[in-house]
Amino acid sequence: MTFTLDWDGEAVTREVDMTVQRVVKKGAAAVLKDAKRRCPTGDSKRLRDSGTVRKFKTKDAIGSYVSFGGGDAYYAPFVELGTPGTSYKSKYRKGPRIAIKKHPFLRPALKRNKRKILAKFDGALK
């Protein structure tokens, strides 16, 4: 009995890459949706509306990530992580700098969706 196996490693690699990209993009979209729901909003809702899913590609990795901030919503990290209240001297401002209490929205969204994303990977790569 003789078996012949035709192996096209590049085709397999391309298919795995495409599958990973698809699952990561869907996972990032789920995190974005949840983060927008958790995001504190003021009158303008700029922070919530600044959320996007962005792709990246390096020689070793491909994927997507969720981003908040930029432009008029530059303060996203201050909301997510908070700021210390410290005193400092400045010729432009006198007195203490007011602490901003943290209001995490992106990290809890990732934590909540992590198992779903891993399950999607598990199902997609079987």
ABEGO torsion letter per residue (X at the ends): XBBBBBBBAAAAAAAAAAAAAAAAAAAAAAAAAAAAAABBBBAAGAAAAABBBBBBBBAABBEBBBBBEEEAAAAAAAAAAEBBBBBBBBAABBEBBBBBBBBBAAAAAAAAAAAAAAAAAAAAAX
